[in-house]
Amino acid sequence: LKSVLQNLQSDFPMAGLRRLSVENKIDVDEHAALAFGLVICAGAATGIGAASVFFKQLVELASKKVLAVGIGISAGVMLMVSFVEIIIKSHLAFMDAGYEDGAAFAFALLAFFVGIVFMKLLNALVHLLDRDDLHHCPTVEVSVKDLESSAVDAATPTNEAQEAEKAEKSAIQKLERMGLNTALAIGLHNLPEGLATFIATLGDPTVGITLAVAIAIHNIPEGLCVALPVYYAKGRRFTAFLWGILSGLSEPVGAIIGYLIIKFSGNDLDQTVYGVLFGLVAGMMVAIVLYELVPTAHRYDPEDKVATNSCVAGMAIMALSLILFRV
């Protein structure tokens, strides 16, 4: 087995992968602190987007094209790392567990597609909770002027506002529900992202760092999507900011779940557990890209002026980082 892994290492020098050999098994506690730190930072990025309610300039920057570029880059990074790094680690982990090469490859792909199915089921749950599909952030079209006038109206209603109290109350409740549903939907989607970042960091900290940055980039507009409707409905900046922060807290929960799965599997160094987790994570990441990030990027960029090119750019950034970290 050591000879096979050495041959693989020499056959693919550009990949520079840190092979999961008998002599180089993963110790969950070695990089656990870094993994948790990266997950927390990535989840906290929703607070950057949510903080836009305090600064008019940030709201103005949140144009559809800017969001499409950010989401496209994140999609490219996540696709590249899933296919070039994580699924390969799943395959090698199954081989280290004693499976033949063909069986190990089959189990890695099986775990990959199970991860995709899991995300499909999670998406179905999200849509049940959010039937109006509001978590794609249609509120980016809200202008700064609209936000300010809404806040003033919420604080000091005029006679005209009182006359139309029922209509305004209904609209405000709808916006508030939009923000809360968006926070719940994003929170559910962030759960597997936290697991993915944690597992990727355990396998290779350089991959985990790059992945955390990519997730943080698309978490920024997610925080914006939560905070804007809440602020628009209530006129309270801090409340809106708080909800934006809370939507990212599920990522550390995902990391904790991954940590507990590994620790309570009976053996920290069980390569079968890592094989399954790496495969699941790769599938979940690809599903997030295909079912969420790419459609959302094209929703903000229907003419595809920047979305696809940004995705390719994200893949190039990920590829370059993998090379540079291993030179």
N, C-alpha and C positions, 0 to 999 in steps of 0.2 A: 504493500500500500504506500509506504514511504517513497519507493521508487517511482510509482505511478504519479504521485503528487509532485515529485521533483521534476519529472518529465513535463507535466502540465505547466509548471512554473517556467521552465525553459522554453516551452513552445509558445507561451504568451507573455513575453517580457513587457510589452507595451501596457498590458492590463495591470501588471504589478500588483496583483491581488494578494492580500495576506491570507494564504491558504490555511484552512482549518485542519492542520495535520495532527497526528497523534501527539507530536511534541509541542503543538501550539494551539491547544484548546482554549476556548473562551472561558475566562473567569468572570462571572457576572458582577462580582464586587470590584474588579479592577477598574472598570470604566463607569460604574453605576453612578457615581457622583456627577461626572461630566454629562452622562446621558440625562439624568434628571435635570441638571442645570440647563441643558440645551432645550429640553422639552418645555421647561418653565418659561424660558426666554421666548421661544416660538409662540407659546400660548399667550404670553403677555403682549405680543405684537398687536393683538386686537385692541389694546388700550391706546396704541398710537392712532389707529383709525378713529376710535371713539373720541379721542381728544380733539378731533376736528370741530366739535361743537363749541369749543372755547376759542377757536381762531377762524375768523371768516375766510382768511386766505387759504387755509387748508381745505375748506369746503369748496372753494372756487377751483382748487387744483384737482378735485375729484371728478374730472371729466370722464366721459365714457372711454375715450381713447386711452387715457392714462391707466384706467382700470383694466382695459383689455390687454395692454402691454404687460402690466404686472402679473396678471393671471396667466397670460400666455407663457411668460418666462418661467413661472412656477411649474406650469404643466410640463414644459420641456425638461426641466431639471428632474422632476419626479419620474417621468417616463424613462429617461436615460439611466438614472440610478437604479430603477427597478429591473431593467433588462440587462444592464451591463454589470451590476454589482450584486444586488440582493438575490435574484433568482439563481445566480451562479453559486453564491454562498449556500443557498438551500441545497443545491445539488451536491456540493462538496461535503456538507454536513452529513447528509444521508450516506455518502460514501464512507466517511469517517466512522459512521455508526455500524459499518460492516456490510452494507448492501452492495450488490454488484452495480457497475456503472449504469447499465440500462434501467435496473430497478430504481436506483437512486434518482435518475433523471425523471422517471415516470412519477415517482412520489413527489418530487419537487414541483412538477407541472400540475399534479393533482392538488397539492396544497395551494398553488397559484390560483387555480380556477375556483377552489373553495373560497378563497379570499374574495374573488370577484362576486360570487354568489352571495356571500355574507354582506357585501356592500349593497348589492341589489335589494336584499331584504331590509337593510337599514334604510335605504332610500324609500322603500315602500312605507316603512313606519313613519319617516319624516313627512311624506306626502299625506298620510292619514292625519297627522297632527297639524299640517299646514296645507289644507286643501286648496287655498288660493295661490299656492306656489309663490309666497311672498319672500322667501329666503334668498331669492336671486337679486335682491336689492334694487327694486325699481325706483327707489327714492333718491337716486343720485341726480335725478332731474330737478329736485327741489332746489330752488335758488336761495341764496343768502338772504335776499330781501323777504322771501316768503317765510323763512325760518324766523327772522327777526319780528315780522309782523305777527306771526303765530305766537311767539313768546309774549309779546306785548298784550295781545288779545287775551291770552290765558291769564295774565297777571291782572289786567285792568279792563274788564269787558265794558264795551260801550253800550249805549242804548240800542243801537242797531244789532249788536251781537246778542243782546238779551231778547230782542224780538225774534231772532232766528236761533234761539237757544237749543231747541230740539235738534235742528239740522246740524248745528255745530257740534253738539254733544255726540251725535252719532258719528260724525266724521272723526272727531278726536278719539273716540273709543276704537274706531277702526284702525287708526294710525297706531294707537297704543298696542292693540292686539297684534298689529303687524310687527312692531318692534320685539314684543315678547316671543311671538312665534318664530321670528327670525333668530333670536337668541337661542331658543330651544333647538331649532333645526341645525344651526351652526355648531352648537354644543355637541350634538349627536355625531356630526361629521368630524369634529375635532378629536373625538375619542380614539378612533383608529389611527389618526395622524400622530397622536402622542405615542401610541404603541409602536408605530413604524419608526419614528425618530429614535425612540429608546432602543429598540432591537438593532437598528442600523448602527447606532453608536457603539453598542456592545461588540458588534462584529468588526467595525472599523471606524474609529473616531473621526477620521477625515471625511468619510462618507456621511457620518451623522451630522457633522458641522455644516456641510454643504446642504444637506437635506433640511436641517433646521432653518437655515437662511431662506430656502425656497418656500417652506411652509410659513415662515414669518412674513414673507412678502405678500402672500395671498391672504394671510390673516389680517393684514392692515385694512383692506377694503371690507372684510367681513365685520370688523369692529365698527366701521363707518355705517355699514348697513343696519346694524343693530341700534346704534346711537341716534341716527338722524330721525327716524320715525318717532322714537320715544321723546326726543327733544321737541320735535314738531308738534306732538300731541300735548305734552305737559308744560313745555317752556322752561324746564329745569335742566340746566346743563349737567350738574353733578349726577343727577339720577340717570340721565342718558349715558354719561361716561361710565357709571358703575355697571349698568347692564352690558355695555360693550366689553368691559373687563371680565365680567362673569362668564360671557360666552366662550372665553378662551380657557377657563379653568378645567374643562373636561380633558384637555391634553395631558396634564400631569396625572389625571385619573387613569388614562390609558397606559401611561408609563408604569404606574403602580400595578396595574393588572398584569402587564408583561413581566414585571419583576416577580410578582407572586407566583405566576405560572411556572417560571423557571426555578424559583427557590423551592416550591412545593412539589416539583416533579419527581423528587426523590434524589436527584443528583444534579448539582449545578452544571456539571460538565457533560450531561447527556446530549450527545450530538443529534439524536433523533428529535428531541424537543426543539433544538435550534433549527433543524431542517424544516420542521413543520412551521415554526414561527416565521422564518425567513420567507418561506413560500407564501404563507398567508399574507404577510406584509407586502410582498411584491404584487400580489393580486389585488389587494385593497388599494394600493397606491395607483395602479393602472386604472382601476375602476373609478377612483376619485377623479382622475384626469379625464377619462372618456365620458363619464356620466355627469360630471359637475363642472370642472374647470374649463374644458374646451367649449361646451355649450354656452357657458356664462360669458366667456371671452367673445364668442361670436354674437351673443346677444348685445353686448356693448359695441361690437364692431361688425354689424351685419354685412358690410361690403368687404370684409376681410382685408382691410388695408394694413393692419398691424398684427392681428391675432396669430395667424399661422407663422408669420415671420418671427414673431416674438417667441413662439413655441420652439422653433428651430434654434433661435438664439439661446434659449434656455438649455437646450440639449448640448449646444456647443460649449456653453459656459461650464456645464457639468463635466463634459469630456475633458476640457482643458484643466479643470481643477483636479480631476483624477490623475492626469498625466503629471501635473506640476507637483502634486503631493507625493508622487512616487519616483520622481527623478533623483 
